[in-house]
Amino acid sequence: MNTVWGVVLIVFTLVLCWLAQVVNALSPRLAARWGLNERESDVDPVFFADTRGEAIWDALIIWILPLAGVLLIMNNPAWAYFGLVGGGVYIYFAGRGIAVRLVMRRRGIRIGKPGTLKIYYAFLVLWGVIGTITIIMAALA
């Protein structure tokens, strides 16, 4: 089970989240071309600035949960500490992402196309669930 969850953490938090935020932080145009964020012209400038700042900060802090996955696969007991902290970071990341988008949308701020937003919300919920499960597993370990 630990190996499977370690792979889940690496795939869904390293590949599909942290690396995407690194690309978004370094090159928002490339990230938009790859579908990792909205094009600057498709969203309000305030939302674009917020997501840029979010990408830069996330690139600096959300590596913790992928590292927990690597340590879990290696059966290193330190994974639990990284899992607790990283899980909390991902719950915050998901909650903030959803809350900001809902508030901005309700205020009429352009935050992206409806189809793309559904995908973003689905991934944010997924990362929040992954963070929660990881915290539970780490606490039990």
C-alpha positions in Angstrom: 0.0 0.0 0.0 2.8 2.4 0.8 4.4 1.9 -2.6 1.1 2.5 -4.3 0.4 5.7 -2.4 4.0 6.9 -2.9 3.5 6.5 -6.7 0.1 8.4 -6.4 1.9 11.2 -4.6 4.7 11.4 -7.2 2.3 11.3 -10.2 -0.4 13.6 -8.9 1.7 16.1 -6.8 5.1 16.1 -8.5 4.2 15.6 -12.2 0.7 17.1 -12.3 1.1 19.9 -9.8 4.6 21.0 -8.7 6.2 20.8 -12.2 3.2 22.5 -13.7 3.6 25.4 -11.2 7.3 25.6 -11.9 6.5 26.0 -15.7 3.8 28.5 -14.9 6.1 30.5 -12.6 9.0 30.5 -15.2 7.0 30.9 -18.4 3.2 31.6 -18.2 3.0 31.7 -22.0 4.4 28.2 -22.3 2.1 27.1 -19.4 -0.9 28.5 -21.3 0.2 26.8 -24.5 0.3 23.5 -22.6 -3.1 24.1 -21.0 -1.6 24.5 -17.5 -3.2 28.0 -17.0 -5.3 30.5 -18.8 -3.9 32.8 -21.4 -3.4 36.3 -20.1 -5.8 37.7 -22.6 -8.6 35.3 -21.4 -8.7 36.5 -17.8 -8.8 39.7 -15.8 -5.4 41.3 -15.1 -5.9 41.0 -11.3 -6.6 37.3 -11.6 -3.6 36.8 -13.9 -1.4 38.6 -11.4 -2.8 36.5 -8.6 -2.2 33.2 -10.4 1.4 34.3 -11.3 2.1 35.0 -7.6 0.5 31.8 -6.7 2.6 29.8 -9.2 5.8 31.4 -7.9 5.0 30.7 -4.3 3.8 27.2 -5.0 6.9 26.3 -6.9 8.8 27.1 -3.7 6.6 25.2 -1.2 4.6 22.3 -2.8 7.6 20.1 -3.4 7.2 18.7 0.2 4.4 16.2 -0.6 6.2 14.7 -3.7 9.2 14.2 -1.5 7.0 12.4 1.0 6.0 10.1 -1.8 9.6 9.3 -2.7 10.5 8.7 0.9 7.4 6.5 1.3 8.5 4.3 -1.6 12.0 4.1 -0.1 10.3 3.0 3.2 12.0 5.9 5.0 10.2 6.7 8.2 10.8 10.5 7.7 8.1 10.3 5.0 5.5 10.8 7.7 6.9 14.2 8.7 6.9 15.4 5.1 3.5 13.8 4.6 2.0 15.8 7.5 3.5 19.1 6.4 3.0 18.5 2.7 -0.5 17.3 3.2 -1.3 20.5 5.1 0.2 22.6 2.3 -1.9 20.8 -0.3 -5.1 21.2 1.7 -4.3 24.9 1.9 -3.3 25.1 -1.8 -6.6 23.4 -2.8 -8.8 25.4 -0.5 -7.3 28.7 -1.4 -7.5 28.0 -5.1 -11.1 27.1 -4.9 -12.1 29.9 -2.6 -10.3 32.6 -4.6 -11.8 31.5 -7.9 -15.4 31.3 -6.4 -15.1 34.8 -4.9 -13.6 36.3 -8.0 -16.2 34.7 -10.3 -19.1 35.9 -8.0 -17.7 39.4 -8.3 -17.7 39.2 -12.1 -14.0 38.9 -12.5 -12.9 36.9 -15.6 -11.1 33.9 -14.3 -11.2 31.6 -17.3 -13.4 29.5 -19.6 -16.1 27.4 -17.9 -14.8 24.1 -19.2 -11.3 24.8 -18.1 -12.5 25.9 -14.7 -14.2 22.6 -14.2 -10.9 20.8 -14.8 -9.1 23.2 -12.4 -11.7 22.7 -9.7 -11.5 18.9 -10.2 -7.8 18.9 -9.8 -7.9 21.2 -6.7 -10.4 18.9 -5.0 -8.2 15.9 -6.0 -5.1 17.6 -4.4 -7.1 18.4 -1.3 -8.2 14.8 -0.9 -4.7 13.6 -1.5 -3.4 15.9 1.1 -6.1 14.8 3.6 -5.4 11.1 3.0 -1.7 11.6 3.3 -2.1 13.4 6.7 -4.2 10.5 8.0 -1.7 7.9 6.8 1.2 9.9 8.2 -0.6 10.3 11.6 -1.2 6.6 11.7 2.4 5.8 10.9 
